[in-house]
Amino acid sequence: MEHPYQRSHGGKARRQSSDVDDELAEDFFRYFSEIGLTLRIDPVEDAPGDAGQYIRRFAEWMAVAKYPKLVSNFYLLKSDATARPQALRLNSSARRFEQTGPPSLSPCAGT
């Protein structure tokens, strides 16, 4: 049985919930894409293979990011034509990349 309030306000509540979901998705995309823009490397201006530039740029992003915990780990995957790809994980406190296994690509917690 439907309550009269639900008939008159239920559609509005669903629209508001959908609007909030859309806004959260837009915010997530905006904040998550900032890290990619911050870390991008210019092939003309930047020295290829310089891992230090990623460390500096990641630290800059962390300092100004609205949600710095959005990124919990940062990996570089290095490869060449003769070897298997090598996974490096950023140790932020030591300000260096350390060799590790490949990251697990499991879904986010709580999903």
C-alpha positions, 0 to 999 in steps of 0.5 A, a space after each residue: 500500500 502506498 502512502 499519499 506522501 509517497 505518491 506526491 513526493 516519491 518521484 521528487 525524492 528519486 530525482 533528487 537522489 539521481 541528481 546527487 549520484 550524478 554530481 558525485 560521479 562528476 566530482 569523482 571524475 574531476 578529482 580523479 582526472 586531476 592526478 592524470 593531468 598532473 602526472 602527464 609527461 611531455 615527451 619534448 620537455 621532460 627527460 624520458 625514464 626520469 622517475 623523479 619527475 613522477 615523484 615530484 609531481 605526485 607530491 605536488 598533487 598530494 599537497 593541493 588535492 582536495 581528496 589526496 586519499 583518493 589515490 592509495 598507491 602509485 605504480 610505474 610499469 617499466 618495460 622494454 622489448 627484451 624483458 618482462 615489465 617491471 612494477 615499481 611502487 612509490 614509497 612516498 615517505 622515502 621519495 623513491 620507487 621500489 620494485 614490487 609485484 604487479 598491483 592487484 586490480 580488485 574492485 574498490 572496497 565497499 562495492 
